[in-house]
């Protein structure tokens, strides 16, 4: 019986980091630009990207290297989960305006 409280404490200490929320990174679309255009994220963890379209036109967050594609309505917001990722640079773009580009920089 004495070992039960110690075992519960150990279980909670190990499980607590696994129950923590994913890091959240905000990205905005303004004047056909991603802000910020270079987005630092940690390696080896799942990351939640909140992409807010502050433009009067619809956009599409797309990334071939991240295998993601999602429409963002004018004034709308989407959530995109990525990772865990290896260190490197991962390009994303607005498929409706191909010159609008950014990068996740994983370190």
C-alpha beads as a LAMMPS data file, in Angstrom:
LAMMPS data file: protein, C-alpha beads

107 atoms
106 bonds

1 atom types
1 bond types

-500.0 500.0 xlo xhi
-500.0 500.0 ylo yhi
-500.0 500.0 zlo zhi

Masses

1 110.0

Atoms # bond

1 1 1 0.000 0.000 0.000
2 1 1 2.853 2.423 0.695
3 1 1 4.121 2.055 -2.841
4 1 1 0.816 3.111 -4.409
5 1 1 1.180 6.894 -3.709
6 1 1 4.789 6.828 -4.919
7 1 1 3.797 4.955 -8.076
8 1 1 0.969 7.436 -8.766
9 1 1 3.323 10.380 -8.309
10 1 1 5.854 8.839 -10.687
11 1 1 3.148 8.109 -13.269
12 1 1 1.874 11.709 -13.148
13 1 1 5.393 13.133 -13.362
14 1 1 6.082 11.122 -16.502
15 1 1 2.644 11.666 -18.105
16 1 1 2.351 15.430 -17.468
17 1 1 4.618 16.504 -20.367
18 1 1 2.696 14.208 -22.711
19 1 1 -0.559 15.920 -21.687
20 1 1 0.790 19.419 -22.371
21 1 1 -0.759 21.392 -25.235
22 1 1 0.979 21.607 -28.594
23 1 1 2.924 24.853 -29.176
24 1 1 0.818 27.425 -31.064
25 1 1 2.320 29.636 -33.778
26 1 1 0.304 32.509 -35.298
27 1 1 0.730 33.445 -38.960
28 1 1 -1.217 36.240 -40.679
29 1 1 -1.910 36.916 -44.338
30 1 1 -1.689 40.674 -45.021
31 1 1 -1.337 42.388 -48.414
32 1 1 -0.525 39.028 -50.065
33 1 1 2.334 38.372 -47.627
34 1 1 2.709 35.888 -44.778
35 1 1 3.567 37.668 -41.529
36 1 1 6.010 36.486 -40.380
37 1 1 7.383 35.021 -43.601
38 1 1 9.982 32.981 -41.693
39 1 1 8.415 31.052 -38.832
40 1 1 10.718 29.381 -36.276
41 1 1 9.404 26.146 -34.716
42 1 1 11.072 23.571 -32.460
43 1 1 12.106 20.218 -33.882
44 1 1 10.626 16.958 -32.739
45 1 1 7.264 18.321 -31.536
46 1 1 3.794 18.672 -33.004
47 1 1 2.970 22.350 -33.682
48 1 1 -0.370 24.064 -34.160
49 1 1 -0.322 26.803 -36.816
50 1 1 -3.084 29.414 -36.544
51 1 1 -3.340 31.068 -39.942
52 1 1 -5.481 34.221 -39.993
53 1 1 -6.437 35.807 -43.311
54 1 1 -6.596 39.578 -42.742
55 1 1 -7.282 40.223 -46.433
56 1 1 -10.562 40.899 -48.252
57 1 1 -9.967 37.883 -50.538
58 1 1 -9.864 34.131 -49.955
59 1 1 -6.449 32.479 -49.728
60 1 1 -5.168 28.914 -49.603
61 1 1 -2.456 27.809 -47.190
62 1 1 -0.561 25.093 -49.026
63 1 1 2.688 23.232 -48.520
64 1 1 3.995 20.379 -50.625
65 1 1 6.733 19.539 -48.121
66 1 1 4.268 19.511 -45.195
67 1 1 1.508 17.798 -47.224
68 1 1 -1.083 20.386 -46.182
69 1 1 -3.675 22.361 -48.164
70 1 1 -6.449 24.432 -46.594
71 1 1 -8.690 27.302 -47.721
72 1 1 -8.700 30.454 -45.549
73 1 1 -11.730 32.644 -46.223
74 1 1 -11.429 36.442 -46.215
75 1 1 -11.252 37.508 -42.564
76 1 1 -11.202 33.856 -41.499
77 1 1 -8.806 31.669 -39.579
78 1 1 -7.718 28.041 -39.886
79 1 1 -5.744 25.639 -37.751
80 1 1 -3.074 23.438 -39.311
81 1 1 -1.209 20.809 -37.293
82 1 1 2.304 19.862 -38.407
83 1 1 5.069 17.717 -37.025
84 1 1 6.928 16.466 -35.319
85 1 1 9.402 17.748 -37.914
86 1 1 13.101 17.212 -38.493
87 1 1 15.382 20.283 -38.577
88 1 1 15.218 22.131 -41.883
89 1 1 13.161 24.596 -43.897
90 1 1 9.620 23.804 -45.044
91 1 1 8.029 26.103 -47.621
92 1 1 4.361 27.135 -47.589
93 1 1 2.477 29.404 -49.993
94 1 1 -0.888 30.862 -50.974
95 1 1 -1.954 28.705 -53.901
96 1 1 -4.215 31.521 -55.163
97 1 1 -1.258 33.958 -55.227
98 1 1 1.889 31.934 -55.897
99 1 1 4.270 34.790 -55.071
100 1 1 2.965 34.766 -51.467
101 1 1 5.435 32.434 -49.750
102 1 1 6.865 31.649 -46.347
103 1 1 8.954 29.032 -44.528
104 1 1 8.801 27.075 -41.320
105 1 1 12.353 26.951 -39.999
106 1 1 12.727 23.957 -37.728
107 1 1 15.679 23.978 -35.314

Bonds

1 1 1 2
2 1 2 3
3 1 3 4
4 1 4 5
5 1 5 6
6 1 6 7
7 1 7 8
8 1 8 9
9 1 9 10
10 1 10 11
11 1 11 12
12 1 12 13
13 1 13 14
14 1 14 15
15 1 15 16
16 1 16 17
17 1 17 18
18 1 18 19
19 1 19 20
20 1 20 21
21 1 21 22
22 1 22 23
23 1 23 24
24 1 24 25
25 1 25 26
26 1 26 27
27 1 27 28
28 1 28 29
29 1 29 30
30 1 30 31
31 1 31 32
32 1 32 33
33 1 33 34
34 1 34 35
35 1 35 36
36 1 36 37
37 1 37 38
38 1 38 39
39 1 39 40
40 1 40 41
41 1 41 42
42 1 42 43
43 1 43 44
44 1 44 45
45 1 45 46
46 1 46 47
47 1 47 48
48 1 48 49
49 1 49 50
50 1 50 51
51 1 51 52
52 1 52 53
53 1 53 54
54 1 54 55
55 1 55 56
56 1 56 57
57 1 57 58
58 1 58 59
59 1 59 60
60 1 60 61
61 1 61 62
62 1 62 63
63 1 63 64
64 1 64 65
65 1 65 66
66 1 66 67
67 1 67 68
68 1 68 69
69 1 69 70
70 1 70 71
71 1 71 72
72 1 72 73
73 1 73 74
74 1 74 75
75 1 75 76
76 1 76 77
77 1 77 78
78 1 78 79
79 1 79 80
80 1 80 81
81 1 81 82
82 1 82 83
83 1 83 84
84 1 84 85
85 1 85 86
86 1 86 87
87 1 87 88
88 1 88 89
89 1 89 90
90 1 90 91
91 1 91 92
92 1 92 93
93 1 93 94
94 1 94 95
95 1 95 96
96 1 96 97
97 1 97 98
98 1 98 99
99 1 99 100
100 1 100 101
101 1 101 102
102 1 102 103
103 1 103 104
104 1 104 105
105 1 105 106
106 1 106 107
